[in-house]
């Protein structure tokens, strides 16, 4: 229907796209729906037809930010030696896509793994699905950190392998939508939105709540169907810079940007920055030992930006409320 940030965007059947008043974003008003019988049907693909399916379905990688899946796969050749990594986690693990895949899409998942081995006969597939000992703990859903943990590489090596296309990395949510397109005939017009609740005392209710929404769908139904106590909302996670908004002004669902929403009983407290107390908790909690403490001290050269995976943990745990994430953005 249109292209947005290099990614093909599909509308639901009879969807009408318009620009927002500031001319910066599009919204799609649904007047109909895409429907299939959603029954698994085995299909055969070669590399060319696989790429065509990715393009036709408007699929994108949810692991490599801003990357259409067609463009990502075209970086690899069928006769090339590289490794494929299948991760059971998504970047922020807002929902358990591994369980979804293995519980109701197992045949399609097996077909897809076999397809990868057929299309890329020289590759080695590292499949981390169905490994019971793997547990999610942020930031293990971030590709370079997952590689760091599983292969015992330093983060710099993991980043280089991703950037040089020595690794084709597919996380669980990406795989979920690939399978839906290849074996169920479903283009990327729907995505899950996970909903979390935070009470007045800052306690988060992690009971799974999810909606499977159509691109461009109005989100006005959320405040209508949720407890009226929750007046503030944010599409950002606690590990990002939260941008709160009134729950009645959520706008439209953006399939490439929205994956979770947190509802608050009251506005999250704006953290004031106090002077660093040299507690070194930012370094203690940094999963890659990037030494963020030195950024606070103005010693940028001693911060190892190559090790940083932009996980936001240092900011979350800083007792002085220092926005270390902002300082990282200035040097990375």
C-alpha positions as CSV (number, residue, x, y, z in Angstrom):
1,X,0.0,0.0,0.0
2,X,2.8,2.4,0.9
3,X,6.4,2.5,2.0
4,X,7.4,3.8,5.5
5,X,11.1,4.0,6.6
6,X,12.0,1.6,3.9
7,X,9.4,-1.0,4.9
8,X,6.4,-2.0,2.9
9,X,3.2,-1.4,4.8
10,X,0.0,-3.3,4.1
11,X,-3.5,-2.2,5.0
12,X,-6.3,-4.5,6.0
13,X,-8.9,-5.1,3.4
14,X,-10.6,-1.8,2.6
15,X,-8.2,0.0,4.9
16,X,-8.0,3.8,4.3
17,X,-4.6,5.4,4.9
18,X,-4.2,9.1,5.8
19,X,-1.4,11.3,7.1
20,X,-1.6,12.8,10.6
21,X,-2.1,16.6,10.7
22,X,1.7,17.1,11.2
23,X,2.4,15.2,8.0
24,X,4.9,12.9,9.9
25,X,2.9,9.7,10.5
26,X,0.3,7.7,8.8
27,X,-2.8,6.1,10.3
28,X,-5.0,3.4,8.8
29,X,-8.7,3.3,9.5
30,X,-10.0,-0.2,9.1
31,X,-13.2,-0.8,7.1
32,X,-13.0,-4.6,6.7
33,X,-10.6,-7.3,7.7
34,X,-8.2,-9.8,6.3
35,X,-9.4,-13.3,6.9
36,X,-8.1,-16.8,6.1
37,X,-8.9,-20.2,7.5
38,X,-5.4,-20.1,9.1
39,X,-4.9,-23.8,8.6
40,X,-1.3,-25.1,8.2
41,X,-0.5,-25.9,4.6
42,X,2.9,-27.1,3.7
43,X,4.6,-25.1,1.0
44,X,7.9,-25.4,-0.8
45,X,10.1,-22.4,-1.4
46,X,13.4,-21.7,-3.1
47,X,15.4,-18.6,-2.2
48,X,13.7,-16.4,-4.8
49,X,10.2,-17.4,-3.8
50,X,11.1,-17.0,-0.2
51,X,12.2,-13.4,-0.8
52,X,9.1,-12.8,-2.8
53,X,7.0,-14.1,0.1
54,X,8.7,-11.8,2.6
55,X,8.1,-8.8,0.3
56,X,4.5,-9.8,-0.4
57,X,3.8,-10.2,3.3
58,X,5.6,-7.0,4.3
59,X,7.6,-8.8,6.9
60,X,10.3,-7.1,9.0
61,X,12.9,-8.2,11.4
62,X,12.0,-7.5,15.0
63,X,15.6,-8.2,16.0
64,X,17.6,-6.0,13.7
65,X,15.9,-2.6,14.1
66,X,14.4,-1.0,11.0
67,X,15.3,-3.9,8.7
68,X,12.8,-5.3,6.2
69,X,13.1,-9.1,6.2
70,X,13.6,-9.2,2.4
71,X,16.6,-6.8,2.6
72,X,18.0,-8.8,5.6
73,X,17.9,-12.1,3.8
74,X,19.4,-10.6,0.6
75,X,22.6,-10.0,2.5
76,X,23.2,-13.7,2.5
77,X,23.9,-16.1,-0.4
78,X,22.7,-19.7,-0.8
79,X,26.2,-21.0,-1.4
80,X,27.7,-18.9,1.4
81,X,29.2,-20.2,4.7
82,X,27.6,-18.5,7.7
83,X,25.6,-19.4,10.8
84,X,21.9,-19.1,11.5
85,X,20.8,-18.5,15.1
86,X,17.2,-19.2,16.1
87,X,16.5,-17.5,19.4
88,X,13.4,-18.4,21.6
89,X,13.3,-14.7,22.8
90,X,12.1,-11.5,21.3
91,X,14.0,-8.2,21.9
92,X,12.0,-7.3,25.0
93,X,10.2,-10.6,25.5
94,X,6.8,-8.9,25.9
95,X,5.1,-12.2,25.2
96,X,6.3,-15.9,25.1
97,X,6.4,-16.4,21.3
98,X,8.3,-19.7,21.7
99,X,5.4,-21.2,23.6
100,X,2.9,-19.9,21.0
101,X,5.0,-21.4,18.2
102,X,5.6,-24.8,19.8
103,X,2.0,-25.2,21.1
104,X,0.0,-24.4,18.0
105,X,2.4,-24.0,15.1
106,X,4.9,-26.9,15.7
107,X,4.6,-28.5,12.2
108,X,5.1,-25.2,10.5
109,X,8.1,-24.4,12.7
110,X,9.7,-27.7,11.8
111,X,9.0,-27.0,8.2
112,X,10.7,-23.6,8.4
113,X,13.8,-25.0,10.1
114,X,14.1,-27.6,7.4
115,X,13.6,-24.9,4.7
116,X,16.5,-22.9,6.0
117,X,18.8,-25.9,5.8
118,X,17.6,-26.6,2.2
119,X,18.0,-23.0,1.0
120,X,21.3,-22.6,2.7
121,X,23.0,-26.0,2.4
122,X,26.4,-24.8,3.7
123,X,25.2,-23.1,6.8
124,X,25.2,-24.3,10.4
125,X,21.9,-23.8,12.3
126,X,22.1,-23.1,16.0
127,X,18.5,-23.7,17.2
128,X,17.9,-22.7,20.8
129,X,14.2,-23.5,20.8
130,X,13.0,-26.2,23.2
131,X,16.0,-25.8,25.5
132,X,14.3,-25.9,28.9
133,X,17.3,-24.4,30.8
134,X,17.1,-21.1,28.8
135,X,15.3,-18.5,30.8
136,X,14.7,-14.9,29.8
137,X,16.3,-12.1,31.7
138,X,16.7,-8.7,30.1
139,X,18.7,-8.0,27.9
140,X,19.1,-11.5,26.6
141,X,16.6,-10.8,23.9
142,X,19.0,-8.3,22.3
143,X,20.8,-10.2,19.5
144,X,24.4,-9.2,20.4
145,X,23.8,-10.0,24.0
146,X,22.2,-13.4,23.2
147,X,25.2,-14.3,21.1
148,X,27.5,-13.1,23.9
149,X,25.8,-15.4,26.4
150,X,25.3,-18.5,24.3
151,X,28.7,-18.5,22.5
152,X,30.8,-16.9,25.2
153,X,31.9,-14.2,22.8
154,X,32.6,-10.7,24.0
155,X,30.0,-8.3,22.8
156,X,32.3,-6.6,20.4
157,X,32.8,-9.9,18.5
158,X,29.1,-10.6,18.6
159,X,28.3,-7.2,17.0
160,X,31.0,-7.7,14.3
161,X,29.5,-11.1,13.4
162,X,26.1,-9.5,13.0
163,X,27.3,-6.5,11.1
164,X,29.5,-8.6,8.7
165,X,26.7,-11.1,8.1
166,X,28.5,-14.0,9.6
167,X,25.3,-14.6,11.6
168,X,21.7,-14.6,10.3
169,X,19.8,-13.9,13.5
170,X,16.1,-14.7,13.9
171,X,14.2,-14.1,17.2
172,X,11.0,-15.7,18.2
173,X,8.6,-13.0,17.2
174,X,10.2,-12.6,13.8
175,X,9.9,-16.4,13.3
176,X,6.3,-16.3,14.4
177,X,5.3,-13.9,11.7
178,X,7.5,-15.7,9.1
179,X,5.6,-18.9,9.8
180,X,2.3,-17.2,9.6
181,X,3.1,-15.9,6.2
182,X,4.8,-19.0,4.7
183,X,2.5,-21.7,5.9
184,X,-0.8,-20.0,6.9
185,X,-1.0,-17.4,4.2
186,X,-1.2,-14.5,6.6
187,X,0.6,-11.2,5.6
188,X,1.9,-8.9,8.2
189,X,-1.2,-6.9,9.0
190,X,-1.6,-7.9,12.6
191,X,0.7,-8.0,15.7
192,X,0.3,-8.7,19.4
193,X,0.1,-5.8,21.8
194,X,1.0,-6.8,25.4
195,X,-0.7,-4.8,28.2
196,X,0.9,-4.3,31.7
197,X,-0.6,-2.5,34.7
198,X,1.2,-0.4,37.3
199,X,-0.7,0.6,40.5
200,X,-0.3,3.9,42.5
201,X,2.6,2.4,44.5
202,X,4.6,1.5,41.4
203,X,3.9,-2.2,41.6
204,X,3.5,-3.9,38.2
205,X,0.9,-6.5,37.5
206,X,2.6,-9.0,35.1
207,X,-0.5,-11.1,34.5
208,X,-0.4,-11.8,30.7
209,X,-2.8,-9.6,28.8
210,X,-2.6,-9.3,25.0
211,X,-4.5,-8.2,22.0
212,X,-3.9,-9.3,18.4
213,X,-4.5,-6.0,16.6
214,X,-4.7,-4.9,13.0
215,X,-2.3,-2.3,11.6
216,X,-3.8,1.2,11.9
217,X,-6.6,0.1,14.3
218,X,-7.8,2.6,16.8
219,X,-6.7,2.0,20.3
220,X,-9.7,3.8,21.8
221,X,-11.0,0.4,23.0
222,X,-8.2,0.0,25.6
223,X,-9.4,2.6,28.1
224,X,-13.0,1.5,27.5
225,X,-12.2,-2.1,28.4
226,X,-9.8,-1.5,31.3
227,X,-10.2,-0.4,34.9
228,X,-10.9,3.3,35.0
229,X,-8.2,3.8,37.6
230,X,-5.5,3.6,34.9
231,X,-5.4,7.0,33.4
232,X,-1.8,7.2,32.0
233,X,-0.2,5.1,29.3
234,X,3.1,4.6,27.7
235,X,4.3,2.5,24.7
236,X,7.8,2.4,26.2
237,X,9.2,-0.2,28.6
238,X,10.8,0.5,31.9
239,X,14.2,0.1,30.2
240,X,13.4,3.0,27.8
241,X,12.8,6.7,28.3
242,X,9.1,6.6,29.2
243,X,6.9,9.1,27.3
244,X,3.6,9.1,29.2
245,X,0.3,10.1,27.6
246,X,-3.3,10.3,28.5
247,X,-4.9,6.9,28.2
248,X,-7.7,8.4,26.1
249,X,-5.3,9.7,23.4
250,X,-3.5,6.5,22.3
251,X,-4.3,7.1,18.6
252,X,-3.7,4.2,16.2
253,X,-1.8,1.0,16.3
254,X,1.5,1.1,14.5
255,X,2.4,-2.5,13.6
256,X,6.1,-1.7,13.3
257,X,6.6,0.3,16.5
258,X,4.1,-0.9,19.1
259,X,4.5,-4.2,20.9
260,X,3.6,-3.4,24.5
261,X,1.7,-0.8,26.5
262,X,1.9,0.0,30.2
263,X,-1.1,1.6,32.0
264,X,-0.5,3.6,35.2
265,X,-2.8,4.6,37.9
266,X,-0.9,7.9,38.2
267,X,1.8,9.7,36.3
268,X,5.2,8.0,36.7
269,X,7.3,10.1,39.0
270,X,9.8,12.3,37.0
271,X,13.1,11.4,38.4
272,X,15.3,14.4,39.3
273,X,19.0,14.0,38.7
274,X,21.1,14.3,41.9
275,X,24.8,14.2,42.2
276,X,26.5,10.9,41.7
277,X,27.2,9.2,45.0
278,X,30.0,6.9,43.6
279,X,28.0,3.8,44.5
280,X,29.0,2.2,41.2
281,X,25.7,0.4,40.9
282,X,25.6,1.3,37.2
283,X,28.7,-0.7,36.7
284,X,27.6,-3.5,39.0
285,X,24.4,-4.0,37.0
286,X,25.8,-3.4,33.5
287,X,25.6,-6.9,31.9
288,X,28.5,-6.3,29.6
289,X,30.9,-4.4,31.8
290,X,30.9,-1.4,29.5
291,X,31.9,0.9,32.4
292,X,29.1,3.5,32.2
293,X,30.2,5.1,35.5
294,X,33.0,6.9,33.6
295,X,30.4,8.7,31.5
296,X,29.0,10.3,34.7
297,X,32.5,11.3,35.6
298,X,33.1,12.9,32.2
299,X,35.7,10.3,31.1
300,X,34.1,9.3,27.8
301,X,37.3,7.6,26.6
302,X,37.0,5.1,29.5
303,X,33.5,4.0,28.6
304,X,33.6,1.0,26.3
305,X,30.9,1.9,23.8
306,X,31.6,-1.2,21.8
307,X,30.4,-3.3,24.6
308,X,27.2,-1.3,25.3
309,X,24.0,-3.0,24.0
310,X,21.8,0.0,24.9
311,X,19.7,-2.1,27.3
312,X,18.9,0.8,29.7
313,X,19.7,-1.2,32.9
314,X,22.3,1.4,34.2
315,X,19.7,4.1,34.1
316,X,17.0,2.0,35.8
317,X,19.2,1.2,38.7
318,X,20.9,4.5,39.3
319,X,19.8,5.7,42.8
320,X,20.6,9.3,41.9
321,X,18.2,9.3,38.9
322,X,20.9,10.1,36.5
323,X,19.9,9.6,32.9
324,X,22.9,7.5,31.8
325,X,21.0,6.4,28.7
326,X,21.1,10.0,27.4
327,X,24.8,10.2,28.0
328,X,25.3,6.9,26.1
329,X,23.3,8.2,23.2
330,X,25.7,11.2,22.9
331,X,28.8,9.0,22.5
332,X,27.5,5.9,20.7
